[in-house]
Amino acid sequence: AMAAAAGAASPADKERFICIYPAYLNNKKTIAEGRRIPIDKAVENPTSTEIQDVCAAVGFNVLLEKNKMYPREWNRDVQYRGRVRIQLKQDDGNPCLPQFPTRKSVMLYAAETIPKLKTRTQKMGGSDQSLQQGEGGKKGKGKKKK
């Protein structure tokens, strides 16, 4: 058995909760910028609130630290702020939720689930088209071809 070092905080202490920054799950970021899961599984600009929502919904003990910044995040906007702390393990070292033995399993779950959030599915309708137009859709529409 793994005996905790004298004075070490137990996994149930907030200090020992794993940290998940939105950057870890962001498909707009490179690995160097902090993404930690495969890009095809990542989400577009997830927020700490969304991560909190999906993890709390599945039964995790979750803590949102709104004013924490990911060290490599250059953008100081509110939507990029925040960090989610999650209790991954119980005092005895076993996972709190057996289906999530590792922090990576939590990150992958969050990234998979965030796009399904109501706030996301409602936005999705209009935002896709506006994005494409914004990326120079009008410029190339037939004028250059002639």
C-alpha positions as CSV (number, residue, x, y, z in Angstrom):
1,A,0.0,0.0,0.0
2,M,1.2,3.5,-0.7
3,A,1.6,5.2,2.7
4,A,1.1,9.0,2.5
5,A,4.3,10.9,3.4
6,A,4.1,12.4,6.8
7,G,2.2,15.7,6.6
8,A,1.2,15.2,2.9
9,A,-2.2,16.3,2.1
10,S,-4.7,13.5,1.3
11,P,-6.3,13.4,-2.2
12,A,-9.5,14.7,-0.6
13,D,-7.7,18.0,0.2
14,K,-8.3,20.8,-2.3
15,E,-4.5,21.1,-2.7
16,R,-4.4,17.6,-4.2
17,F,-7.2,18.1,-6.7
18,I,-6.1,17.8,-10.3
19,C,-6.1,21.1,-12.2
20,I,-7.7,21.3,-15.6
21,Y,-7.1,24.5,-17.6
22,P,-9.3,25.2,-20.7
23,A,-6.1,25.3,-22.8
24,Y,-5.7,21.6,-22.2
25,L,-8.9,20.9,-24.2
26,N,-8.7,23.7,-26.8
27,N,-8.4,22.6,-30.4
28,K,-7.3,26.1,-31.3
29,K,-4.1,25.5,-29.4
30,T,-1.0,23.5,-30.2
31,I,0.7,21.1,-27.9
32,A,3.3,23.7,-27.2
33,E,0.5,26.2,-26.2
34,G,-0.8,23.7,-23.7
35,R,-3.2,21.3,-25.4
36,R,-3.0,17.9,-23.8
37,I,-5.4,15.8,-25.8
38,P,-5.5,14.9,-29.5
39,I,-6.7,17.7,-31.6
40,D,-9.5,15.7,-33.2
41,K,-10.9,15.2,-29.7
42,A,-10.4,18.7,-28.5
43,V,-13.0,21.5,-28.3
44,E,-13.1,25.0,-29.7
45,N,-12.3,27.5,-27.0
46,P,-13.7,25.6,-24.0
47,T,-14.3,27.7,-20.9
48,S,-13.6,26.8,-17.3
49,T,-17.3,27.0,-16.5
50,E,-18.1,24.4,-19.2
51,I,-15.5,22.1,-17.8
52,Q,-16.9,22.6,-14.4
53,D,-20.4,21.9,-15.6
54,V,-19.7,18.6,-17.4
55,C,-17.5,17.3,-14.5
56,A,-19.9,18.3,-11.8
57,A,-22.7,16.7,-13.8
58,V,-21.0,13.3,-13.9
59,G,-20.5,13.4,-10.1
60,F,-17.1,14.9,-9.5
61,N,-16.2,17.1,-6.6
62,V,-15.4,20.2,-8.6
63,L,-13.9,23.6,-7.7
64,L,-13.9,26.5,-10.1
65,E,-11.0,28.9,-9.6
66,K,-12.2,31.8,-11.7
67,N,-9.2,34.1,-11.5
68,K,-6.5,31.6,-12.1
69,M,-4.7,31.9,-15.5
70,Y,-3.0,29.2,-17.4
71,P,0.7,30.4,-17.4
72,R,1.1,30.0,-21.2
73,E,-2.2,31.8,-22.0
74,W,-1.3,35.1,-23.5
75,N,-4.9,36.2,-23.9
76,R,-6.1,37.8,-20.7
77,D,-9.8,37.9,-21.7
78,V,-12.3,36.6,-19.2
79,Q,-13.3,33.7,-21.4
80,Y,-9.8,32.3,-21.2
81,R,-9.5,32.6,-17.5
82,G,-10.2,30.1,-14.9
83,R,-9.1,26.7,-13.8
84,V,-11.1,23.7,-12.7
85,R,-9.9,21.6,-9.8
86,I,-11.3,18.1,-9.6
87,Q,-11.0,15.5,-6.9
88,L,-9.7,12.5,-8.9
89,K,-9.0,10.2,-6.0
90,Q,-10.4,9.3,-2.6
91,D,-8.3,9.3,0.6
92,D,-7.4,5.7,0.0
93,G,-6.0,6.5,-3.4
94,N,-8.8,4.9,-5.4
95,P,-10.5,6.9,-8.1
96,C,-13.6,8.8,-6.9
97,L,-15.3,7.6,-10.1
98,P,-14.1,4.3,-11.4
99,Q,-14.6,5.3,-15.0
100,F,-12.1,8.1,-14.6
101,P,-8.9,6.6,-13.3
102,T,-6.6,9.3,-14.7
103,R,-6.7,13.0,-15.3
104,K,-6.4,12.3,-19.1
105,S,-9.6,10.3,-18.9
106,V,-11.3,13.3,-17.3
107,M,-10.0,15.7,-20.0
108,L,-11.1,13.5,-22.8
109,Y,-14.6,13.1,-21.2
110,A,-14.9,16.9,-20.7
111,A,-13.8,17.6,-24.3
112,E,-16.3,15.0,-25.6
113,T,-19.1,16.3,-23.5
114,I,-18.7,20.1,-23.8
115,P,-19.9,20.3,-27.4
116,K,-23.1,18.6,-26.3
117,L,-23.9,21.2,-23.7
118,K,-27.2,23.1,-24.3
119,T,-25.3,26.4,-24.4
120,R,-23.2,25.0,-27.2
121,T,-25.9,23.3,-29.3
122,Q,-28.0,26.4,-29.2
123,K,-25.1,28.6,-30.4
124,M,-24.0,26.2,-33.1
125,G,-26.9,27.0,-35.5
126,G,-25.8,30.5,-36.5
127,S,-22.2,30.6,-35.5
128,D,-20.9,28.2,-38.1
129,Q,-22.0,30.3,-41.0
130,S,-20.9,33.6,-39.6
131,L,-17.4,32.1,-38.9
132,Q,-17.0,31.0,-42.6
133,Q,-18.0,34.4,-43.9
134,G,-15.6,36.1,-41.5
135,E,-12.7,34.1,-42.9
136,G,-12.8,35.9,-46.2
137,G,-15.9,34.2,-47.7
138,K,-17.0,37.3,-49.6
139,K,-13.6,38.1,-51.1
140,G,-13.3,35.0,-53.1
141,K,-16.9,34.6,-54.2
142,G,-16.5,34.5,-58.0
143,K,-15.0,37.8,-58.6
144,K,-11.5,36.6,-59.0
145,K,-12.4,33.6,-61.1
146,K,-13.5,35.7,-64.2
